[in-house]
Amino acid sequence: MEGPLPPGSAEFENYKKRAVRERTEAGSRAQADLIVRALDALDDLGRIAVLDPAQTTSQTLHEGLAWSSGSCRKRWRASDSSGWTPRASPSIPTSTRPVMMMPAASAAADHTVGSVFQPGYRLNGTLLRPARVAVLTWTEPTAEGAAQ
């Protein structure tokens, strides 16, 4: 049979529950704030996505894409103010995930990023998703290949 709780333990349990609830609420508010900042840009892109291809001229599509590039700038401005950076630097190996290798044109380009297939993202310096890249690799030409 349990005896009475030691003095202050009920208050401490209430404190722990309140701290967990406040952390959860703060995380939810932060996520909601980030989503609200991105909604305008996402709405702009959504309008382009629902264009009817049968009734859309290439000129209209071109204008829409030019308009959406402004929308992308809007999205990055919103993300910058919240600490979310759109690209993890492809020059930092820990922020990339190589998905293929491509031949390099010179030895100087060996083991550098040749192409970014999917950008990476950071939030306040923490890597959220590494950039998916193609890595260039240099292969010394052989005498046999050079003669051909």
N, CA, C and O atoms as a GROMACS GRO file, in nm:
protein
  592
    1MET      N    1   0.084  -0.118   0.000
    1MET     CA    2   0.000   0.000   0.000
    1MET      C    3   0.088   0.124   0.000
    1MET      O    4   0.184   0.136   0.076
    2GLU      N    5   0.053   0.217  -0.088
    2GLU     CA    6   0.134   0.338  -0.099
    2GLU      C    7   0.094   0.438   0.007
    2GLU      O    8  -0.022   0.451   0.044
    3GLY      N    9   0.193   0.508   0.053
    3GLY     CA   10   0.169   0.612   0.153
    3GLY      C   11   0.149   0.745   0.084
    3GLY      O   12   0.145   0.752  -0.038
    4PRO      N   13   0.136   0.847   0.160
    4PRO     CA   14   0.119   0.981   0.101
    4PRO      C   15   0.244   1.021   0.023
    4PRO      O   16   0.355   0.979   0.054
    5LEU      N   17   0.224   1.104  -0.080
    5LEU     CA   18   0.335   1.153  -0.161
    5LEU      C   19   0.422   1.246  -0.078
    5LEU      O   20   0.372   1.319   0.007
    6PRO      N   21   0.553   1.243  -0.104
    6PRO     CA   22   0.641   1.337  -0.034
    6PRO      C   23   0.602   1.480  -0.070
    6PRO      O   24   0.549   1.504  -0.178
    7PRO      N   25   0.629   1.573   0.018
    7PRO     CA   26   0.594   1.713  -0.010
    7PRO      C   27   0.658   1.760  -0.142
    7PRO      O   28   0.776   1.736  -0.166
    8GLY      N   29   0.580   1.826  -0.225
    8GLY     CA   30   0.629   1.884  -0.350
    8GLY      C   31   0.625   1.789  -0.469
    8GLY      O   32   0.641   1.834  -0.582
    9SER      N   33   0.604   1.659  -0.449
    9SER     CA   34   0.608   1.568  -0.564
    9SER      C   35   0.487   1.586  -0.655
    9SER      O   36   0.500   1.568  -0.776
   10ALA      N   37   0.371   1.620  -0.603
   10ALA     CA   38   0.254   1.645  -0.688
   10ALA      C   39   0.279   1.769  -0.774
   10ALA      O   40   0.244   1.771  -0.892
   11GLU      N   41   0.339   1.872  -0.715
   11GLU     CA   42   0.371   1.992  -0.791
   11GLU      C   43   0.472   1.962  -0.901
   11GLU      O   44   0.464   2.015  -1.011
   12PHE      N   45   0.570   1.875  -0.867
   12PHE     CA   46   0.672   1.840  -0.966
   12PHE      C   47   0.610   1.762  -1.082
   12PHE      O   48   0.645   1.788  -1.198
   13GLU      N   49   0.520   1.670  -1.055
   13GLU     CA   50   0.452   1.595  -1.161
   13GLU      C   51   0.370   1.689  -1.249
   13GLU      O   52   0.370   1.676  -1.371
   14ASN      N   53   0.301   1.783  -1.187
   14ASN     CA   54   0.225   1.883  -1.264
   14ASN      C   55   0.318   1.967  -1.351
   14ASN      O   56   0.286   1.999  -1.466
   15TYR      N   57   0.435   2.004  -1.297
   15TYR     CA   58   0.533   2.082  -1.371
   15TYR      C   59   0.580   2.003  -1.495
   15TYR      O   60   0.587   2.058  -1.605
   16LYS      N   61   0.612   1.874  -1.477
   16LYS     CA   62   0.659   1.792  -1.589
   16LYS      C   63   0.552   1.783  -1.698
   16LYS      O   64   0.583   1.795  -1.816
   17LYS      N   65   0.427   1.761  -1.658
   17LYS     CA   66   0.318   1.752  -1.756
   17LYS      C   67   0.300   1.884  -1.830
   17LYS      O   68   0.280   1.885  -1.952
   18ARG      N   69   0.308   1.994  -1.758
   18ARG     CA   70   0.292   2.126  -1.818
   18ARG      C   71   0.408   2.154  -1.915
   18ARG      O   72   0.386   2.210  -2.023
   19ALA      N   73   0.530   2.116  -1.877
   19ALA     CA   74   0.647   2.139  -1.963
   19ALA      C   75   0.634   2.061  -2.094
   19ALA      O   76   0.665   2.114  -2.201
   20VAL      N   77   0.588   1.936  -2.086
   20VAL     CA   78   0.568   1.855  -2.207
   20VAL      C   79   0.462   1.918  -2.295
   20VAL      O   80   0.479   1.930  -2.416
   21ARG      N   81   0.351   1.960  -2.234
   21ARG     CA   82   0.242   2.022  -2.310
   21ARG      C   83   0.289   2.152  -2.377
   21ARG      O   84   0.255   2.177  -2.493
   22GLU      N   85   0.366   2.234  -2.306
   22GLU     CA   86   0.414   2.360  -2.362
   22GLU      C   87   0.511   2.337  -2.477
   22GLU      O   88   0.508   2.410  -2.576
   23ARG      N   89   0.599   2.237  -2.465
   23ARG     CA   90   0.692   2.205  -2.575
   23ARG      C   91   0.616   2.160  -2.698
   23ARG      O   92   0.647   2.200  -2.810
   24THR      N   93   0.516   2.076  -2.678
   24THR     CA   94   0.435   2.027  -2.790
   24THR      C   95   0.362   2.143  -2.858
   24THR      O   96   0.360   2.152  -2.980
   25GLU      N   97   0.304   2.230  -2.779
   25GLU     CA   98   0.232   2.346  -2.834
   25GLU      C   99   0.327   2.439  -2.908
   25GLU      O  100   0.291   2.492  -3.013
   26ALA      N  101   0.446   2.461  -2.854
   26ALA     CA  102   0.543   2.549  -2.919
   26ALA      C  103   0.586   2.491  -3.053
   26ALA      O  104   0.600   2.564  -3.151
   27GLY      N  105   0.607   2.361  -3.060
   27GLY     CA  106   0.643   2.296  -3.186
   27GLY      C  107   0.532   2.308  -3.288
   27GLY      O  108   0.558   2.335  -3.405
   28SER      N  109   0.408   2.289  -3.244
   28SER     CA  110   0.294   2.302  -3.335
   28SER      C  111   0.281   2.444  -3.387
   28SER      O  112   0.254   2.465  -3.506
   29ARG      N  113   0.300   2.543  -3.300
   29ARG     CA  114   0.294   2.683  -3.344
   29ARG      C  115   0.403   2.715  -3.445
   29ARG      O  116   0.379   2.787  -3.542
   30ALA      N  117   0.523   2.662  -3.423
   30ALA     CA  118   0.634   2.687  -3.515
   30ALA      C  119   0.605   2.625  -3.651
   30ALA      O  120   0.631   2.687  -3.754
   31GLN      N  121   0.553   2.503  -3.653
   31GLN     CA  122   0.519   2.439  -3.780
   31GLN      C  123   0.410   2.517  -3.852
   31GLN      O  124   0.418   2.538  -3.973
   32ALA      N  125   0.309   2.560  -3.779
   32ALA     CA  126   0.200   2.636  -3.840
   32ALA      C  127   0.252   2.767  -3.898
   32ALA      O  128   0.209   2.807  -4.006
   33ASP      N  129   0.342   2.833  -3.827
   33ASP     CA  130   0.398   2.959  -3.875
   33ASP      C  131   0.474   2.938  -4.006
   33ASP      O  132   0.462   3.019  -4.098
   34LEU      N  133   0.551   2.833  -4.013
   34LEU     CA  134   0.627   2.805  -4.135
   34LEU      C  135   0.533   2.775  -4.252
   34LEU      O  136   0.556   2.821  -4.364
   35ILE      N  137   0.429   2.699  -4.226
   35ILE     CA  138   0.333   2.666  -4.332
   35ILE      C  139   0.261   2.791  -4.380
   35ILE      O  140   0.242   2.809  -4.500
   36VAL      N  141   0.219   2.877  -4.288
   36VAL     CA  142   0.150   3.000  -4.326
   36VAL      C  143   0.240   3.086  -4.414
   36VAL      O  144   0.193   3.146  -4.510
   37ARG      N  145   0.369   3.092  -4.382
   37ARG     CA  146   0.462   3.170  -4.463
   37ARG      C  147   0.476   3.115  -4.605
   37ARG      O  148   0.500   3.190  -4.698
   38ALA      N  149   0.460   2.984  -4.622
   38ALA     CA  150   0.477   2.921  -4.752
   38ALA      C  151   0.348   2.914  -4.833
   38ALA      O  152   0.353   2.886  -4.953
   39LEU      N  153   0.232   2.939  -4.771
   39LEU     CA  154   0.105   2.919  -4.840
   39LEU      C  155   0.086   3.005  -4.965
   39LEU      O  156   0.037   2.954  -5.066
   40ASP      N  157   0.125   3.131  -4.962
   40ASP     CA  158   0.108   3.217  -5.079
   40ASP      C  159   0.183   3.160  -5.199
   40ASP      O  160   0.129   3.153  -5.310
   41ALA      N  161   0.307   3.120  -5.176
   41ALA     CA  162   0.386   3.066  -5.286
   41ALA      C  163   0.327   2.934  -5.335
   41ALA      O  164   0.322   2.910  -5.455
   42LEU      N  165   0.282   2.850  -5.244
   42LEU     CA  166   0.222   2.723  -5.284
   42LEU      C  167   0.092   2.745  -5.360
   42LEU      O  168   0.064   2.673  -5.456
   43ASP      N  169   0.013   2.842  -5.319
   43ASP     CA  170  -0.110   2.874  -5.392
   43ASP      C  171  -0.079   2.919  -5.535
   43ASP      O  172  -0.146   2.878  -5.630
   44ASP      N  173   0.024   3.003  -5.550
   44ASP     CA  174   0.063   3.049  -5.683
   44ASP      C  175   0.102   2.931  -5.772
   44ASP      O  176   0.060   2.924  -5.887
   45LEU      N  177   0.180   2.839  -5.719
   45LEU     CA  178   0.221   2.723  -5.797
   45LEU      C  179   0.102   2.632  -5.827
   45LEU      O  180   0.096   2.571  -5.934
   46GLY      N  181   0.010   2.622  -5.734
   46GLY     CA  182  -0.109   2.540  -5.754
   46GLY      C  183  -0.195   2.591  -5.869
   46GLY      O  184  -0.255   2.512  -5.942
   47ARG      N  185  -0.201   2.722  -5.885
   47ARG     CA  186  -0.280   2.779  -5.995
   47ARG      C  187  -0.223   2.738  -6.130
   47ARG      O  188  -0.298   2.715  -6.225
   48ILE      N  189  -0.093   2.728  -6.140
   48ILE     CA  190  -0.029   2.687  -6.265
   48ILE      C  191  -0.053   2.538  -6.289
   48ILE      O  192  -0.072   2.495  -6.403
   49ALA      N  193  -0.051   2.461  -6.183
   49ALA     CA  194  -0.065   2.315  -6.195
   49ALA      C  195  -0.201   2.273  -6.250
   49ALA      O  196  -0.212   2.165  -6.308
   50VAL      N  197  -0.303   2.354  -6.232
   50VAL     CA  198  -0.438   2.314  -6.276
   50VAL      C  199  -0.476   2.370  -6.413
   50VAL      O  200  -0.591   2.360  -6.454
   51LEU      N  201  -0.380   2.429  -6.483
   51LEU     CA  202  -0.410   2.478  -6.618
   51LEU      C  203  -0.446   2.360  -6.708
   51LEU      O  204  -0.385   2.254  -6.701
   52ASP      N  205  -0.546   2.381  -6.793
   52ASP     CA  206  -0.589   2.277  -6.886
   52ASP      C  207  -0.493   2.276  -7.005
   52ASP      O  208  -0.486   2.375  -7.078
   53PRO      N  209  -0.420   2.167  -7.026
   53PRO     CA  210  -0.322   2.163  -7.137
   53PRO      C  211  -0.386   2.186  -7.274
   53PRO      O  212  -0.322   2.240  -7.364
   54ALA      N  213  -0.511   2.144  -7.291
   54ALA     CA  214  -0.578   2.161  -7.420
   54ALA      C  215  -0.608   2.308  -7.450
   54ALA      O  216  -0.621   2.346  -7.566
   55GLN      N  217  -0.619   2.390  -7.348
   55GLN     CA  218  -0.655   2.530  -7.368
   55GLN      C  219  -0.541   2.625  -7.331
   55GLN      O  220  -0.562   2.746  -7.324
   56THR      N  221  -0.423   2.571  -7.309
   56THR     CA  222  -0.310   2.654  -7.267
   56THR      C  223  -0.209   2.664  -7.380
   56THR      O  224  -0.159   2.562  -7.428
   57THR      N  225  -0.179   2.786  -7.420
   57THR     CA  226  -0.078   2.806  -7.525
   57THR      C  227   0.060   2.804  -7.461
   57THR      O  228   0.074   2.819  -7.339
   58SER      N  229   0.159   2.786  -7.542
   58SER     CA  230   0.296   2.787  -7.489
   58SER      C  231   0.329   2.925  -7.431
   58SER      O  232   0.403   2.935  -7.334
   59GLN      N  233   0.273   3.031  -7.490
   59GLN     CA  234   0.295   3.167  -7.439
   59GLN      C  235   0.236   3.180  -7.298
   59GLN      O  236   0.300   3.237  -7.210
   60THR      N  237   0.116   3.128  -7.277
   60THR     CA  238   0.052   3.134  -7.146
   60THR      C  239   0.133   3.055  -7.044
   60THR      O  240   0.154   3.100  -6.931
   61LEU      N  241   0.179   2.937  -7.084
   61LEU     CA  242   0.260   2.855  -6.995
   61LEU      C  243   0.390   2.925  -6.960
   61LEU      O  244   0.433   2.925  -6.845
   62HIS      N  245   0.453   2.986  -7.062
   62HIS     CA  246   0.577   3.060  -7.038
   62HIS      C  247   0.554   3.175  -6.939
   62HIS      O  248   0.634   3.195  -6.847
   63GLU      N  249   0.446   3.250  -6.958
   63GLU     CA  250   0.414   3.360  -6.866
   63GLU      C  251   0.388   3.307  -6.725
   63GLU      O  252   0.430   3.368  -6.627
   64GLY      N  253   0.319   3.194  -6.716
   64GLY     CA  254   0.291   3.134  -6.586
   64GLY      C  255   0.417   3.090  -6.515
   64GLY      O  256   0.430   3.106  -6.394
   65LEU      N  257   0.510   3.033  -6.591
   65LEU     CA  258   0.635   2.991  -6.532
   65LEU      C  259   0.718   3.111  -6.486
   65LEU      O  260   0.781   3.107  -6.381
   66ALA      N  261   0.717   3.217  -6.565
   66ALA     CA  262   0.787   3.339  -6.524
   66ALA      C  263   0.724   3.394  -6.396
   66ALA      O  264   0.794   3.442  -6.307
   67TRP      N  265   0.594   3.387  -6.388
   67TRP     CA  266   0.522   3.433  -6.269
   67TRP      C  267   0.556   3.344  -6.151
   67TRP      O  268   0.572   3.393  -6.039
   68SER      N  269   0.567   3.211  -6.174
   68SER     CA  270   0.597   3.119  -6.064
   68SER      C  271   0.738   3.138  -6.014
   68SER      O  272   0.766   3.110  -5.897
   69SER      N  273   0.830   3.187  -6.098
   69SER     CA  274   0.965   3.211  -6.047
   69SER      C  275   0.961   3.323  -5.943
   69SER      O  276   1.038   3.321  -5.848
   70GLY      N  277   0.872   3.419  -5.961
   70GLY     CA  278   0.851   3.520  -5.857
   70GLY      C  279   0.793   3.457  -5.733
   70GLY      O  280   0.825   3.497  -5.621
   71SER      N  281   0.708   3.358  -5.752
   71SER     CA  282   0.649   3.285  -5.641
   71SER      C  283   0.756   3.209  -5.564
   71SER      O  284   0.751   3.202  -5.441
   72CYS      N  285   0.851   3.152  -5.635
   72CYS     CA  286   0.961   3.082  -5.568
   72CYS      C  287   1.044   3.179  -5.486
   72CYS      O  288   1.083   3.148  -5.374
   73ARG      N  289   1.070   3.297  -5.542
   73ARG     CA  290   1.143   3.398  -5.464
   73ARG      C  291   1.066   3.434  -5.338
   73ARG      O  292   1.126   3.455  -5.233
   74LYS      N  293   0.934   3.443  -5.349
   74LYS     CA  294   0.849   3.472  -5.234
   74LYS      C  295   0.863   3.363  -5.128
   74LYS      O  296   0.871   3.392  -5.008
   75ARG      N  297   0.866   3.237  -5.173
   75ARG     CA  298   0.879   3.125  -5.080
   75ARG      C  299   1.013   3.130  -5.008
   75ARG      O  300   1.020   3.108  -4.887
   76TRP      N  301   1.121   3.160  -5.082
   76TRP     CA  302   1.253   3.162  -5.018
   76TRP      C  303   1.265   3.281  -4.923
   76TRP      O  304   1.331   3.270  -4.820
   77ARG      N  305   1.203   3.393  -4.955
   77ARG     CA  306   1.205   3.506  -4.861
   77ARG      C  307   1.136   3.467  -4.731
   77ARG      O  308   1.185   3.500  -4.623
   78ALA      N  309   1.023   3.398  -4.741
   78ALA     CA  310   0.951   3.353  -4.622
   78ALA      C  311   1.034   3.253  -4.544
   78ALA      O  312   1.036   3.257  -4.421
   79SER      N  313   1.102   3.164  -4.614
   79SER     CA  314   1.179   3.062  -4.544
   79SER      C  315   1.303   3.121  -4.478
   79SER      O  316   1.342   3.080  -4.369
   80ASP      N  317   1.368   3.219  -4.545
   80ASP     CA  318   1.487   3.281  -4.487
   80ASP      C  319   1.457   3.344  -4.353
   80ASP      O  320   1.540   3.337  -4.262
   81SER      N  321   1.340   3.406  -4.338
   81SER     CA  322   1.308   3.474  -4.214
   81SER      C  323   1.281   3.376  -4.100
   81SER      O  324   1.280   3.415  -3.983
   82SER      N  325   1.260   3.248  -4.133
   82SER     CA  326   1.235   3.150  -4.028
   82SER      C  327   1.355   3.059  -4.004
   82SER      O  328   1.345   2.965  -3.926
   83GLY      N  329   1.468   3.085  -4.069
   83GLY     CA  330   1.587   3.005  -4.048
   83GLY      C  331   1.597   2.885  -4.139
   83GLY      O  332   1.689   2.804  -4.126
   84TRP      N  333   1.503   2.871  -4.233
   84TRP     CA  334   1.502   2.757  -4.326
   84TRP      C  335   1.573   2.800  -4.451
   84TRP      O  336   1.528   2.893  -4.519
   85THR      N  337   1.683   2.735  -4.485
   85THR     CA  338   1.757   2.771  -4.604
   85THR      C  339   1.731   2.667  -4.712
   85THR      O  340   1.732   2.547  -4.684
   86PRO      N  341   1.706   2.712  -4.834
   86PRO     CA  342   1.662   2.623  -4.939
   86PRO      C  343   1.764   2.524  -4.990
   86PRO      O  344   1.725   2.420  -5.044
   87ARG      N  345   1.890   2.549  -4.974
   87ARG     CA  346   1.987   2.456  -5.030
   87ARG      C  347   2.097   2.427  -4.930
   87ARG      O  348   2.159   2.517  -4.874
   88ALA      N  349   2.119   2.299  -4.911
   88ALA     CA  350   2.238   2.259  -4.838
   88ALA      C  351   2.352   2.271  -4.938
   88ALA      O  352   2.337   2.232  -5.054
   89SER      N  353   2.464   2.324  -4.897
   89SER     CA  354   2.573   2.348  -4.990
   89SER      C  355   2.624   2.218  -5.050
   89SER      O  356   2.667   2.129  -4.976
   90PRO      N  357   2.618   2.205  -5.183
   90PRO     CA  358   2.668   2.083  -5.245
   90PRO      C  359   2.818   2.065  -5.229
   90PRO      O  360   2.870   1.957  -5.255
   91SER      N  361   2.889   2.170  -5.187
   91SER     CA  362   3.034   2.156  -5.171
   91SER      C  363   3.070   2.092  -5.037
   91SER      O  364   3.185   2.054  -5.016
   92ILE      N  365   2.973   2.079  -4.946
   92ILE     CA  366   3.000   2.017  -4.817
   92ILE      C  367   2.955   1.872  -4.826
   92ILE      O  368   2.836   1.845  -4.840
   93PRO      N  369   3.048   1.776  -4.818
   93PRO     CA  370   3.012   1.636  -4.840
   93PRO      C  371   2.902   1.584  -4.747
   93PRO      O  372   2.823   1.500  -4.788
   94THR      N  373   2.894   1.633  -4.624
   94THR     CA  374   2.792   1.582  -4.533
   94THR      C  375   2.654   1.634  -4.567
   94THR      O  376   2.555   1.584  -4.512
   95SER      N  377   2.643   1.731  -4.657
   95SER     CA  378   2.512   1.784  -4.694
   95SER      C  379   2.465   1.733  -4.830
   95SER      O  380   2.368   1.783  -4.885
   96THR      N  381   2.536   1.632  -4.884
   96THR     CA  382   2.496   1.577  -5.013
   96THR      C  383   2.480   1.426  -5.004
   96THR      O  384   2.539   1.359  -4.919
   97ARG      N  385   2.400   1.374  -5.094
   97ARG     CA  386   2.385   1.230  -5.110
   97ARG      C  387   2.407   1.200  -5.258
   97ARG      O  388   2.319   1.225  -5.340
   98PRO      N  389   2.525   1.145  -5.292
   98PRO     CA  390   2.550   1.112  -5.432
   98PRO      C  391   2.454   1.003  -5.480
   98PRO      O  392   2.436   0.902  -5.412
   99VAL      N  393   2.392   1.025  -5.597
   99VAL     CA  394   2.301   0.926  -5.652
   99VAL      C  395   2.355   0.866  -5.783
   99VAL      O  396   2.305   0.764  -5.830
  100MET      N  397   2.456   0.931  -5.840
  100MET     CA  398   2.520   0.876  -5.960
  100MET      C  399   2.654   0.943  -5.980
  100MET      O  400   2.684   1.045  -5.919
  101MET      N  401   2.734   0.883  -6.066
  101MET     CA  402   2.864   0.940  -6.100
  101MET      C  403   2.864   0.972  -6.249
  101MET      O  404   2.803   0.901  -6.329
  102MET      N  405   2.933   1.080  -6.284
  102MET     CA  406   2.943   1.123  -6.423
  102MET      C  407   3.090   1.147  -6.455
  102MET      O  408   3.167   1.180  -6.365
  103PRO      N  409   3.129   1.131  -6.580
  103PRO     CA  410   3.270   1.157  -6.614
  103PRO      C  411   3.302   1.307  -6.604
  103PRO      O  412   3.223   1.391  -6.646
  104ALA      N  413   3.418   1.336  -6.548
  104ALA     CA  414   3.464   1.474  -6.537
  104ALA      C  415   3.544   1.511  -6.661
  104ALA      O  416   3.611   1.426  -6.720
  105ALA      N  417   3.538   1.637  -6.701
  105ALA     CA  418   3.610   1.683  -6.820
  105ALA      C  419   3.759   1.702  -6.792
  105ALA      O  420   3.841   1.700  -6.884
  106SER      N  421   3.795   1.720  -6.664
  106SER     CA  422   3.935   1.741  -6.629
  106SER      C  423   3.962   1.684  -6.489
  106SER      O  424   3.870   1.656  -6.413
  107ALA      N  425   4.089   1.669  -6.459
  107ALA     CA  426   4.128   1.618  -6.327
  107ALA      C  427   4.088   1.717  -6.217
  107ALA      O  428   4.061   1.677  -6.104
  108ALA      N  429   4.086   1.846  -6.250
  108ALA     CA  430   4.051   1.947  -6.150
  108ALA      C  431   3.906   1.934  -6.105
  108ALA      O  432   3.872   1.974  -5.993
  109ALA      N  433   3.820   1.877  -6.189
  109ALA     CA  434   3.679   1.862  -6.155
  109ALA      C  435   3.649   1.730  -6.082
  109ALA      O  436   3.534   1.703  -6.047
  110ASP      N  437   3.752   1.648  -6.060
  110ASP     CA  438   3.733   1.519  -5.996
  110ASP      C  439   3.672   1.536  -5.856
  110ASP      O  440   3.716   1.621  -5.779
  111HIS      N  441   3.573   1.455  -5.826
  111HIS     CA  442   3.504   1.453  -5.696
  111HIS      C  443   3.436   1.586  -5.663
  111HIS      O  444   3.434   1.629  -5.547
  112THR      N  445   3.381   1.651  -5.764
  112THR     CA  446   3.301   1.771  -5.742
  112THR      C  447   3.157   1.741  -5.784
  112THR      O  448   3.130   1.641  -5.851
  113VAL      N  449   3.066   1.828  -5.745
  113VAL     CA  450   2.926   1.810  -5.780
  113VAL      C  451   2.905   1.855  -5.924
  113VAL      O  452   2.936   1.968  -5.960
  114GLY      N  453   2.853   1.764  -6.006
  114GLY     CA  454   2.829   1.796  -6.147
  114GLY      C  455   2.689   1.844  -6.171
  114GLY      O  456   2.664   1.924  -6.262
  115SER      N  457   2.595   1.795  -6.091
  115SER     CA  458   2.455   1.827  -6.113
  115SER      C  459   2.378   1.802  -5.984
  115SER      O  460   2.406   1.707  -5.912
  116VAL      N  461   2.282   1.888  -5.955
  116VAL     CA  462   2.197   1.870  -5.837
  116VAL      C  463   2.059   1.826  -5.886
  116VAL      O  464   1.992   1.900  -5.958
  117PHE      N  465   2.018   1.706  -5.846
  117PHE     CA  466   1.888   1.652  -5.888
  117PHE      C  467   1.776   1.695  -5.794
  117PHE      O  468   1.662   1.716  -5.836
  118GLN      N  469   1.808   1.708  -5.666
  118GLN     CA  470   1.708   1.747  -5.567
  118GLN      C  471   1.780   1.832  -5.463
  118GLN      O  472   1.877   1.786  -5.402
  119PRO      N  473   1.734   1.955  -5.442
  119PRO     CA  474   1.804   2.042  -5.347
  119PRO      C  475   1.791   1.990  -5.204
  119PRO      O  476   1.696   1.920  -5.169
  120GLY      N  477   1.888   2.026  -5.125
  120GLY     CA  478   1.884   1.994  -4.983
  120GLY      C  479   1.832   2.114  -4.906
  120GLY      O  480   1.824   2.224  -4.959
  121TYR      N  481   1.797   2.091  -4.781
  121TYR     CA  482   1.743   2.198  -4.698
  121TYR      C  483   1.802   2.193  -4.558
  121TYR      O  484   1.836   2.086  -4.507
  122ARG      N  485   1.815   2.310  -4.498
  122ARG     CA  486   1.861   2.324  -4.360
  122ARG      C  487   1.760   2.407  -4.284
  122ARG      O  488   1.693   2.494  -4.340
  123LEU      N  489   1.749   2.380  -4.155
  123LEU     CA  490   1.667   2.460  -4.066
  123LEU      C  491   1.755   2.501  -3.949
  123LEU      O  492   1.795   2.417  -3.868
  124ASN      N  493   1.783   2.630  -3.940
  124ASN     CA  494   1.870   2.684  -3.835
  124ASN      C  495   2.001   2.607  -3.825
  124ASN      O  496   2.047   2.576  -3.715
  125GLY      N  497   2.060   2.576  -3.940
  125GLY     CA  498   2.189   2.507  -3.943
  125GLY      C  499   2.181   2.356  -3.936
  125GLY      O  500   2.283   2.289  -3.955
  126THR      N  501   2.065   2.299  -3.908
  126THR     CA  502   2.050   2.154  -3.900
  126THR      C  503   2.006   2.101  -4.036
  126THR      O  504   1.909   2.151  -4.094
  127LEU      N  505   2.076   2.002  -4.087
  127LEU     CA  506   2.043   1.945  -4.216
  127LEU      C  507   1.912   1.868  -4.207
  127LEU      O  508   1.900   1.773  -4.130
  128LEU      N  509   1.812   1.911  -4.288
  128LEU     CA  510   1.683   1.842  -4.293
  128LEU      C  511   1.685   1.732  -4.398
  128LEU      O  512   1.639   1.621  -4.375
  129ARG      N  513   1.740   1.766  -4.516
  129ARG     CA  514   1.748   1.670  -4.625
  129ARG      C  515   1.873   1.703  -4.706
  129ARG      O  516   1.892   1.817  -4.746
  130PRO      N  517   1.958   1.602  -4.729
  130PRO     CA  518   2.077   1.631  -4.809
  130PRO      C  519   2.040   1.650  -4.956
  130PRO      O  520   1.940   1.596  -5.003
  131ALA      N  521   2.120   1.726  -5.025
  131ALA     CA  522   2.101   1.744  -5.169
  131ALA      C  523   2.139   1.614  -5.238
  131ALA      O  524   2.239   1.551  -5.202
  132ARG      N  525   2.059   1.574  -5.337
  132ARG     CA  526   2.090   1.454  -5.416
  132ARG      C  527   2.163   1.501  -5.541
  132ARG      O  528   2.111   1.580  -5.619
  133VAL      N  529   2.285   1.451  -5.558
  133VAL     CA  530   2.374   1.506  -5.660
  133VAL      C  531   2.440   1.397  -5.744
  133VAL      O  532   2.444   1.280  -5.707
  134ALA      N  533   2.491   1.440  -5.859
  134ALA     CA  534   2.578   1.358  -5.942
  134ALA      C  535   2.720   1.406  -5.915
  134ALA      O  536   2.747   1.526  -5.918
  135VAL      N  537   2.809   1.313  -5.889
  135VAL     CA  538   2.948   1.347  -5.859
  135VAL      C  539   3.032   1.321  -5.984
  135VAL      O  540   3.020   1.217  -6.048
  136LEU      N  541   3.118   1.417  -6.017
  136LEU     CA  542   3.207   1.403  -6.132
  136LEU      C  543   3.330   1.322  -6.091
  136LEU      O  544   3.387   1.344  -5.984
  137THR      N  545   3.371   1.231  -6.176
  137THR     CA  546   3.493   1.153  -6.150
  137THR      C  547   3.582   1.157  -6.272
  137THR      O  548   3.537   1.140  -6.386
  138TRP      N  549   3.708   1.178  -6.248
  138TRP     CA  550   3.807   1.188  -6.355
  138TRP      C  551   3.872   1.052  -6.373
  138TRP      O  552   3.915   0.988  -6.277
  139THR      N  553   3.880   1.009  -6.497
  139THR     CA  554   3.952   0.888  -6.531
  139THR      C  555   4.062   0.926  -6.628
  139THR      O  556   4.036   0.985  -6.733
  140GLU      N  557   4.185   0.892  -6.592
  140GLU     CA  558   4.300   0.923  -6.677
  140GLU      C  559   4.284   0.850  -6.810
  140GLU      O  560   4.261   0.729  -6.812
  141PRO      N  561   4.296   0.922  -6.923
  141PRO     CA  562   4.284   0.856  -7.053
  141PRO      C  563   4.397   0.754  -7.071
  141PRO      O  564   4.512   0.780  -7.035
  142THR      N  565   4.364   0.641  -7.124
  142THR     CA  566   4.465   0.539  -7.150
  142THR      C  567   4.529   0.565  -7.285
  142THR      O  568   4.473   0.635  -7.369
  143ALA      N  569   4.647   0.508  -7.306
  143ALA     CA  570   4.717   0.524  -7.433
  143ALA      C  571   4.634   0.463  -7.547
  143ALA      O  572   4.632   0.515  -7.658
  144GLU      N  573   4.566   0.354  -7.517
  144GLU     CA  574   4.482   0.288  -7.616
  144GLU      C  575   4.364   0.378  -7.658
  144GLU      O  576   4.331   0.386  -7.776
  145GLY      N  577   4.301   0.444  -7.558
  145GLY     CA  578   4.187   0.532  -7.586
  145GLY      C  579   4.230   0.658  -7.656
  145GLY      O  580   4.153   0.712  -7.737
  146ALA      N  581   4.353   0.709  -7.628
  146ALA     CA  582   4.402   0.831  -7.689
  146ALA      C  583   4.439   0.810  -7.835
  146ALA      O  584   4.432   0.904  -7.915
  147ALA      N  585   4.478   0.687  -7.870
  147ALA     CA  586   4.518   0.658  -8.008
  147ALA      C  587   4.398   0.651  -8.101
  147ALA      O  588   4.414   0.669  -8.222
  148GLN      N  589   4.281   0.627  -8.050
  148GLN     CA  590   4.162   0.611  -8.133
  148GLN      C  591   4.104   0.739  -8.176
  148GLN      O  592   4.003   0.741  -8.247
   0.00000   0.00000   0.00000
